[in-house]
Amino acid sequence: MPREGVTLRCSECKMENYITTKNKKTQTEKLEMSKHCHKCNKHTSHKEKK
């Protein structure tokens, strides 16, 4: 299957907060979105972990 699980990491505190899936055949670049970080207690940019 082309859909694989990815982990999103906070860009400020580097805490791994979210797990999601993406289609690796159609989305070849790293996923980045604004999510709430529980450690920072604010919305920050979360990027896909390597």
CHARMM internal coordinates of N, CA and C (Angstrom, degrees):
IC EDIT
DIST 1 N 1 CA 1.4575
DIST 1 CA 1 C 1.5300
ANGL 1 N 1 CA 1 C 110.14
DIST 1 C 2 N 1.3236
ANGL 1 CA 1 C 2 N 118.15
DIHE 1 N 1 CA 1 C 2 N 141.54
DIST 2 N 2 CA 1.4584
ANGL 1 C 2 N 2 CA 120.17
DIHE 1 CA 1 C 2 N 2 CA -179.96
DIST 2 CA 2 C 1.5270
ANGL 2 N 2 CA 2 C 113.91
DIHE 1 C 2 N 2 CA 2 C -77.57
DIST 2 C 3 N 1.3376
ANGL 2 CA 2 C 3 N 119.21
DIHE 2 N 2 CA 2 C 3 N -20.35
DIST 3 N 3 CA 1.4592
ANGL 2 C 3 N 3 CA 120.22
DIHE 2 CA 2 C 3 N 3 CA -179.65
DIST 3 CA 3 C 1.5232
ANGL 3 N 3 CA 3 C 109.70
DIHE 2 C 3 N 3 CA 3 C -80.62
DIST 3 C 4 N 1.3325
ANGL 3 CA 3 C 4 N 115.22
DIHE 3 N 3 CA 3 C 4 N 128.19
DIST 4 N 4 CA 1.4604
ANGL 3 C 4 N 4 CA 120.44
DIHE 3 CA 3 C 4 N 4 CA -179.72
DIST 4 CA 4 C 1.5119
ANGL 4 N 4 CA 4 C 109.86
DIHE 3 C 4 N 4 CA 4 C -131.40
DIST 4 C 5 N 1.3198
ANGL 4 CA 4 C 5 N 116.28
DIHE 4 N 4 CA 4 C 5 N 152.93
DIST 5 N 5 CA 1.4576
ANGL 4 C 5 N 5 CA 121.60
DIHE 4 CA 4 C 5 N 5 CA 179.59
DIST 5 CA 5 C 1.5130
ANGL 5 N 5 CA 5 C 111.65
DIHE 4 C 5 N 5 CA 5 C -77.06
DIST 5 C 6 N 1.3474
ANGL 5 CA 5 C 6 N 116.42
DIHE 5 N 5 CA 5 C 6 N 140.31
DIST 6 N 6 CA 1.4605
ANGL 5 C 6 N 6 CA 122.15
DIHE 5 CA 5 C 6 N 6 CA 177.16
DIST 6 CA 6 C 1.5263
ANGL 6 N 6 CA 6 C 108.42
DIHE 5 C 6 N 6 CA 6 C -131.65
DIST 6 C 7 N 1.3244
ANGL 6 CA 6 C 7 N 115.77
DIHE 6 N 6 CA 6 C 7 N 150.70
DIST 7 N 7 CA 1.4585
ANGL 6 C 7 N 7 CA 122.41
DIHE 6 CA 6 C 7 N 7 CA 178.44
DIST 7 CA 7 C 1.5163
ANGL 7 N 7 CA 7 C 108.78
DIHE 6 C 7 N 7 CA 7 C -106.18
DIST 7 C 8 N 1.3504
ANGL 7 CA 7 C 8 N 116.32
DIHE 7 N 7 CA 7 C 8 N 135.30
DIST 8 N 8 CA 1.4598
ANGL 7 C 8 N 8 CA 121.31
DIHE 7 CA 7 C 8 N 8 CA 178.95
DIST 8 CA 8 C 1.5184
ANGL 8 N 8 CA 8 C 109.12
DIHE 7 C 8 N 8 CA 8 C -101.41
DIST 8 C 9 N 1.3359
ANGL 8 CA 8 C 9 N 115.89
DIHE 8 N 8 CA 8 C 9 N 133.35
DIST 9 N 9 CA 1.4597
ANGL 8 C 9 N 9 CA 122.69
DIHE 8 CA 8 C 9 N 9 CA -176.37
DIST 9 CA 9 C 1.5285
ANGL 9 N 9 CA 9 C 109.39
DIHE 8 C 9 N 9 CA 9 C -118.12
DIST 9 C 10 N 1.3375
ANGL 9 CA 9 C 10 N 117.13
DIHE 9 N 9 CA 9 C 10 N 137.49
DIST 10 N 10 CA 1.4606
ANGL 9 C 10 N 10 CA 122.49
DIHE 9 CA 9 C 10 N 10 CA 177.93
DIST 10 CA 10 C 1.5284
ANGL 10 N 10 CA 10 C 109.18
DIHE 9 C 10 N 10 CA 10 C -65.23
DIST 10 C 11 N 1.3405
ANGL 10 CA 10 C 11 N 116.64
DIHE 10 N 10 CA 10 C 11 N 135.37
DIST 11 N 11 CA 1.4598
ANGL 10 C 11 N 11 CA 119.74
DIHE 10 CA 10 C 11 N 11 CA -178.10
DIST 11 CA 11 C 1.5270
ANGL 11 N 11 CA 11 C 112.20
DIHE 10 C 11 N 11 CA 11 C -77.69
DIST 11 C 12 N 1.3349
ANGL 11 CA 11 C 12 N 118.90
DIHE 11 N 11 CA 11 C 12 N -16.20
DIST 12 N 12 CA 1.4655
ANGL 11 C 12 N 12 CA 121.40
DIHE 11 CA 11 C 12 N 12 CA -179.34
DIST 12 CA 12 C 1.5279
ANGL 12 N 12 CA 12 C 112.75
DIHE 11 C 12 N 12 CA 12 C -93.27
DIST 12 C 13 N 1.3229
ANGL 12 CA 12 C 13 N 117.35
DIHE 12 N 12 CA 12 C 13 N -53.61
DIST 13 N 13 CA 1.4695
ANGL 12 C 13 N 13 CA 119.70
DIHE 12 CA 12 C 13 N 13 CA -175.26
DIST 13 CA 13 C 1.5334
ANGL 13 N 13 CA 13 C 113.03
DIHE 12 C 13 N 13 CA 13 C -102.36
DIST 13 C 14 N 1.3317
ANGL 13 CA 13 C 14 N 118.18
DIHE 13 N 13 CA 13 C 14 N -5.31
DIST 14 N 14 CA 1.4731
ANGL 13 C 14 N 14 CA 125.02
DIHE 13 CA 13 C 14 N 14 CA 177.58
DIST 14 CA 14 C 1.5295
ANGL 14 N 14 CA 14 C 113.83
DIHE 13 C 14 N 14 CA 14 C 65.21
DIST 14 C 15 N 1.3175
ANGL 14 CA 14 C 15 N 117.07
DIHE 14 N 14 CA 14 C 15 N 21.75
DIST 15 N 15 CA 1.4648
ANGL 14 C 15 N 15 CA 121.40
DIHE 14 CA 14 C 15 N 15 CA 177.67
DIST 15 CA 15 C 1.5358
ANGL 15 N 15 CA 15 C 109.13
DIHE 14 C 15 N 15 CA 15 C -83.91
DIST 15 C 16 N 1.3183
ANGL 15 CA 15 C 16 N 117.48
DIHE 15 N 15 CA 15 C 16 N 135.58
DIST 16 N 16 CA 1.4620
ANGL 15 C 16 N 16 CA 122.38
DIHE 15 CA 15 C 16 N 16 CA 179.15
DIST 16 CA 16 C 1.5136
ANGL 16 N 16 CA 16 C 108.57
DIHE 15 C 16 N 16 CA 16 C -85.91
DIST 16 C 17 N 1.3301
ANGL 16 CA 16 C 17 N 116.97
DIHE 16 N 16 CA 16 C 17 N 108.15
DIST 17 N 17 CA 1.4587
ANGL 16 C 17 N 17 CA 121.57
DIHE 16 CA 16 C 17 N 17 CA -171.42
DIST 17 CA 17 C 1.5190
ANGL 17 N 17 CA 17 C 115.35
DIHE 16 C 17 N 17 CA 17 C -106.23
DIST 17 C 18 N 1.3179
ANGL 17 CA 17 C 18 N 118.06
DIHE 17 N 17 CA 17 C 18 N -34.52
DIST 18 N 18 CA 1.4591
ANGL 17 C 18 N 18 CA 121.04
DIHE 17 CA 17 C 18 N 18 CA -170.68
DIST 18 CA 18 C 1.5151
ANGL 18 N 18 CA 18 C 111.34
DIHE 17 C 18 N 18 CA 18 C -127.86
DIST 18 C 19 N 1.3468
ANGL 18 CA 18 C 19 N 115.43
DIHE 18 N 18 CA 18 C 19 N 149.62
DIST 19 N 19 CA 1.4622
ANGL 18 C 19 N 19 CA 123.37
DIHE 18 CA 18 C 19 N 19 CA 174.47
DIST 19 CA 19 C 1.5158
ANGL 19 N 19 CA 19 C 106.61
DIHE 18 C 19 N 19 CA 19 C -124.69
DIST 19 C 20 N 1.3283
ANGL 19 CA 19 C 20 N 116.84
DIHE 19 N 19 CA 19 C 20 N 131.03
DIST 20 N 20 CA 1.4519
ANGL 19 C 20 N 20 CA 121.86
DIHE 19 CA 19 C 20 N 20 CA 179.84
DIST 20 CA 20 C 1.5199
ANGL 20 N 20 CA 20 C 108.99
DIHE 19 C 20 N 20 CA 20 C -144.04
DIST 20 C 21 N 1.3204
ANGL 20 CA 20 C 21 N 117.26
DIHE 20 N 20 CA 20 C 21 N -179.87
DIST 21 N 21 CA 1.4618
ANGL 20 C 21 N 21 CA 121.60
DIHE 20 CA 20 C 21 N 21 CA 177.70
DIST 21 CA 21 C 1.5182
ANGL 21 N 21 CA 21 C 108.96
DIHE 20 C 21 N 21 CA 21 C -121.83
DIST 21 C 22 N 1.3322
ANGL 21 CA 21 C 22 N 115.41
DIHE 21 N 21 CA 21 C 22 N 155.55
DIST 22 N 22 CA 1.4636
ANGL 21 C 22 N 22 CA 120.78
DIHE 21 CA 21 C 22 N 22 CA 173.72
DIST 22 CA 22 C 1.5113
ANGL 22 N 22 CA 22 C 108.71
DIHE 21 C 22 N 22 CA 22 C -148.48
DIST 22 C 23 N 1.3223
ANGL 22 CA 22 C 23 N 115.70
DIHE 22 N 22 CA 22 C 23 N 156.31
DIST 23 N 23 CA 1.4523
ANGL 22 C 23 N 23 CA 122.19
DIHE 22 CA 22 C 23 N 23 CA 177.73
DIST 23 CA 23 C 1.5220
ANGL 23 N 23 CA 23 C 107.81
DIHE 22 C 23 N 23 CA 23 C -86.40
DIST 23 C 24 N 1.3155
ANGL 23 CA 23 C 24 N 117.79
DIHE 23 N 23 CA 23 C 24 N 108.90
DIST 24 N 24 CA 1.4633
ANGL 23 C 24 N 24 CA 121.62
DIHE 23 CA 23 C 24 N 24 CA -174.71
DIST 24 CA 24 C 1.5248
ANGL 24 N 24 CA 24 C 112.94
DIHE 23 C 24 N 24 CA 24 C -74.06
DIST 24 C 25 N 1.3223
ANGL 24 CA 24 C 25 N 118.65
DIHE 24 N 24 CA 24 C 25 N -15.66
DIST 25 N 25 CA 1.4600
ANGL 24 C 25 N 25 CA 120.22
DIHE 24 CA 24 C 25 N 25 CA 177.33
DIST 25 CA 25 C 1.5243
ANGL 25 N 25 CA 25 C 111.14
DIHE 24 C 25 N 25 CA 25 C -78.02
DIST 25 C 26 N 1.3314
ANGL 25 CA 25 C 26 N 118.09
DIHE 25 N 25 CA 25 C 26 N -37.17
DIST 26 N 26 CA 1.4589
ANGL 25 C 26 N 26 CA 120.79
DIHE 25 CA 25 C 26 N 26 CA -177.61
DIST 26 CA 26 C 1.5194
ANGL 26 N 26 CA 26 C 112.80
DIHE 25 C 26 N 26 CA 26 C -94.89
DIST 26 C 27 N 1.3311
ANGL 26 CA 26 C 27 N 118.81
DIHE 26 N 26 CA 26 C 27 N -27.14
DIST 27 N 27 CA 1.4626
ANGL 26 C 27 N 27 CA 122.76
DIHE 26 CA 26 C 27 N 27 CA 179.78
DIST 27 CA 27 C 1.5203
ANGL 27 N 27 CA 27 C 108.61
DIHE 26 C 27 N 27 CA 27 C -114.87
DIST 27 C 28 N 1.3159
ANGL 27 CA 27 C 28 N 116.04
DIHE 27 N 27 CA 27 C 28 N 95.25
DIST 28 N 28 CA 1.4608
ANGL 27 C 28 N 28 CA 119.15
DIHE 27 CA 27 C 28 N 28 CA -176.95
DIST 28 CA 28 C 1.5185
ANGL 28 N 28 CA 28 C 112.32
DIHE 27 C 28 N 28 CA 28 C -88.98
DIST 28 C 29 N 1.3486
ANGL 28 CA 28 C 29 N 118.32
DIHE 28 N 28 CA 28 C 29 N -22.35
DIST 29 N 29 CA 1.4613
ANGL 28 C 29 N 29 CA 120.34
DIHE 28 CA 28 C 29 N 29 CA 179.28
DIST 29 CA 29 C 1.5313
ANGL 29 N 29 CA 29 C 109.94
DIHE 28 C 29 N 29 CA 29 C -82.00
DIST 29 C 30 N 1.3458
ANGL 29 CA 29 C 30 N 115.83
DIHE 29 N 29 CA 29 C 30 N 165.50
DIST 30 N 30 CA 1.4623
ANGL 29 C 30 N 30 CA 120.92
DIHE 29 CA 29 C 30 N 30 CA -178.96
DIST 30 CA 30 C 1.5195
ANGL 30 N 30 CA 30 C 110.32
DIHE 29 C 30 N 30 CA 30 C -72.23
DIST 30 C 31 N 1.3144
ANGL 30 CA 30 C 31 N 115.25
DIHE 30 N 30 CA 30 C 31 N 142.30
DIST 31 N 31 CA 1.4487
ANGL 30 C 31 N 31 CA 122.20
DIHE 30 CA 30 C 31 N 31 CA -179.49
DIST 31 CA 31 C 1.5280
ANGL 31 N 31 CA 31 C 109.89
DIHE 30 C 31 N 31 CA 31 C -78.12
DIST 31 C 32 N 1.3379
ANGL 31 CA 31 C 32 N 116.90
DIHE 31 N 31 CA 31 C 32 N 136.88
DIST 32 N 32 CA 1.4566
ANGL 31 C 32 N 32 CA 121.54
DIHE 31 CA 31 C 32 N 32 CA 177.76
DIST 32 CA 32 C 1.5180
ANGL 32 N 32 CA 32 C 108.39
DIHE 31 C 32 N 32 CA 32 C -143.24
DIST 32 C 33 N 1.3380
ANGL 32 CA 32 C 33 N 116.66
DIHE 32 N 32 CA 32 C 33 N 129.59
DIST 33 N 33 CA 1.4629
ANGL 32 C 33 N 33 CA 121.12
DIHE 32 CA 32 C 33 N 33 CA 178.95
DIST 33 CA 33 C 1.5177
ANGL 33 N 33 CA 33 C 110.76
DIHE 32 C 33 N 33 CA 33 C -151.25
DIST 33 C 34 N 1.3144
ANGL 33 CA 33 C 34 N 115.84
DIHE 33 N 33 CA 33 C 34 N 160.97
DIST 34 N 34 CA 1.4550
ANGL 33 C 34 N 34 CA 121.61
DIHE 33 CA 33 C 34 N 34 CA 179.38
DIST 34 CA 34 C 1.5191
ANGL 34 N 34 CA 34 C 108.87
DIHE 33 C 34 N 34 CA 34 C -89.54
DIST 34 C 35 N 1.3203
ANGL 34 CA 34 C 35 N 116.51
DIHE 34 N 34 CA 34 C 35 N 120.54
DIST 35 N 35 CA 1.4647
ANGL 34 C 35 N 35 CA 122.18
DIHE 34 CA 34 C 35 N 35 CA -179.25
DIST 35 CA 35 C 1.5256
ANGL 35 N 35 CA 35 C 108.94
DIHE 34 C 35 N 35 CA 35 C -135.20
DIST 35 C 36 N 1.3253
ANGL 35 CA 35 C 36 N 116.34
DIHE 35 N 35 CA 35 C 36 N 165.47
DIST 36 N 36 CA 1.4602
ANGL 35 C 36 N 36 CA 121.07
DIHE 35 CA 35 C 36 N 36 CA 178.46
DIST 36 CA 36 C 1.5230
ANGL 36 N 36 CA 36 C 109.93
DIHE 35 C 36 N 36 CA 36 C -85.04
DIST 36 C 37 N 1.3343
ANGL 36 CA 36 C 37 N 115.86
DIHE 36 N 36 CA 36 C 37 N 127.42
DIST 37 N 37 CA 1.4579
ANGL 36 C 37 N 37 CA 121.40
DIHE 36 CA 36 C 37 N 37 CA 176.83
DIST 37 CA 37 C 1.5234
ANGL 37 N 37 CA 37 C 107.78
DIHE 36 C 37 N 37 CA 37 C -98.59
DIST 37 C 38 N 1.3250
ANGL 37 CA 37 C 38 N 116.97
DIHE 37 N 37 CA 37 C 38 N 126.56
DIST 38 N 38 CA 1.4615
ANGL 37 C 38 N 38 CA 121.30
DIHE 37 CA 37 C 38 N 38 CA -177.36
DIST 38 CA 38 C 1.5199
ANGL 38 N 38 CA 38 C 111.84
DIHE 37 C 38 N 38 CA 38 C -74.22
DIST 38 C 39 N 1.3146
ANGL 38 CA 38 C 39 N 117.74
DIHE 38 N 38 CA 38 C 39 N -28.03
DIST 39 N 39 CA 1.4617
ANGL 38 C 39 N 39 CA 121.09
DIHE 38 CA 38 C 39 N 39 CA 179.11
DIST 39 CA 39 C 1.5348
ANGL 39 N 39 CA 39 C 111.03
DIHE 38 C 39 N 39 CA 39 C -76.62
DIST 39 C 40 N 1.3459
ANGL 39 CA 39 C 40 N 116.93
DIHE 39 N 39 CA 39 C 40 N -44.08
DIST 40 N 40 CA 1.4733
ANGL 39 C 40 N 40 CA 121.21
DIHE 39 CA 39 C 40 N 40 CA 178.45
DIST 40 CA 40 C 1.5269
ANGL 40 N 40 CA 40 C 111.56
DIHE 39 C 40 N 40 CA 40 C -78.53
DIST 40 C 41 N 1.3292
ANGL 40 CA 40 C 41 N 117.15
DIHE 40 N 40 CA 40 C 41 N -21.49
DIST 41 N 41 CA 1.4655
ANGL 40 C 41 N 41 CA 124.89
DIHE 40 CA 40 C 41 N 41 CA -178.81
DIST 41 CA 41 C 1.5276
ANGL 41 N 41 CA 41 C 111.60
DIHE 40 C 41 N 41 CA 41 C 60.66
DIST 41 C 42 N 1.3499
ANGL 41 CA 41 C 42 N 116.55
DIHE 41 N 41 CA 41 C 42 N 40.55
DIST 42 N 42 CA 1.4600
ANGL 41 C 42 N 42 CA 121.53
DIHE 41 CA 41 C 42 N 42 CA 175.29
DIST 42 CA 42 C 1.5196
ANGL 42 N 42 CA 42 C 108.70
DIHE 41 C 42 N 42 CA 42 C -160.34
DIST 42 C 43 N 1.3280
ANGL 42 CA 42 C 43 N 116.46
DIHE 42 N 42 CA 42 C 43 N 168.99
DIST 43 N 43 CA 1.4585
ANGL 42 C 43 N 43 CA 121.52
DIHE 42 CA 42 C 43 N 43 CA 176.53
DIST 43 CA 43 C 1.5197
ANGL 43 N 43 CA 43 C 109.30
DIHE 42 C 43 N 43 CA 43 C -77.99
DIST 43 C 44 N 1.3202
ANGL 43 CA 43 C 44 N 115.65
DIHE 43 N 43 CA 43 C 44 N 126.04
DIST 44 N 44 CA 1.4616
ANGL 43 C 44 N 44 CA 121.32
DIHE 43 CA 43 C 44 N 44 CA 179.20
DIST 44 CA 44 C 1.5233
ANGL 44 N 44 CA 44 C 108.87
DIHE 43 C 44 N 44 CA 44 C -134.08
DIST 44 C 45 N 1.3013
ANGL 44 CA 44 C 45 N 115.79
DIHE 44 N 44 CA 44 C 45 N 168.72
DIST 45 N 45 CA 1.4518
ANGL 44 C 45 N 45 CA 121.76
DIHE 44 CA 44 C 45 N 45 CA 177.00
DIST 45 CA 45 C 1.5283
ANGL 45 N 45 CA 45 C 109.12
DIHE 44 C 45 N 45 CA 45 C -77.28
DIST 45 C 46 N 1.3147
ANGL 45 CA 45 C 46 N 116.41
DIHE 45 N 45 CA 45 C 46 N 127.96
DIST 46 N 46 CA 1.4632
ANGL 45 C 46 N 46 CA 121.89
DIHE 45 CA 45 C 46 N 46 CA 176.85
DIST 46 CA 46 C 1.5153
ANGL 46 N 46 CA 46 C 108.24
DIHE 45 C 46 N 46 CA 46 C -113.21
DIST 46 C 47 N 1.3355
ANGL 46 CA 46 C 47 N 116.53
DIHE 46 N 46 CA 46 C 47 N 129.07
DIST 47 N 47 CA 1.4484
ANGL 46 C 47 N 47 CA 122.22
DIHE 46 CA 46 C 47 N 47 CA -178.74
DIST 47 CA 47 C 1.5221
ANGL 47 N 47 CA 47 C 110.38
DIHE 46 C 47 N 47 CA 47 C -115.46
DIST 47 C 48 N 1.3037
ANGL 47 CA 47 C 48 N 115.04
DIHE 47 N 47 CA 47 C 48 N 156.35
DIST 48 N 48 CA 1.4592
ANGL 47 C 48 N 48 CA 121.05
DIHE 47 CA 47 C 48 N 48 CA 178.86
DIST 48 CA 48 C 1.5264
ANGL 48 N 48 CA 48 C 110.81
DIHE 47 C 48 N 48 CA 48 C -66.90
DIST 48 C 49 N 1.3152
ANGL 48 CA 48 C 49 N 114.95
DIHE 48 N 48 CA 48 C 49 N 132.45
DIST 49 N 49 CA 1.4652
ANGL 48 C 49 N 49 CA 121.06
DIHE 48 CA 48 C 49 N 49 CA 178.00
DIST 49 CA 49 C 1.5153
ANGL 49 N 49 CA 49 C 109.33
DIHE 48 C 49 N 49 CA 49 C -72.40
DIST 49 C 50 N 1.3333
ANGL 49 CA 49 C 50 N 116.59
DIHE 49 N 49 CA 49 C 50 N 145.31
DIST 50 N 50 CA 1.4534
ANGL 49 C 50 N 50 CA 122.08
DIHE 49 CA 49 C 50 N 50 CA -179.22
DIST 50 CA 50 C 1.5086
ANGL 50 N 50 CA 50 C 112.44
DIHE 49 C 50 N 50 CA 50 C -64.36
END
COOR INIT
IC SEED 1 N 1 CA 1 C
IC BUILD
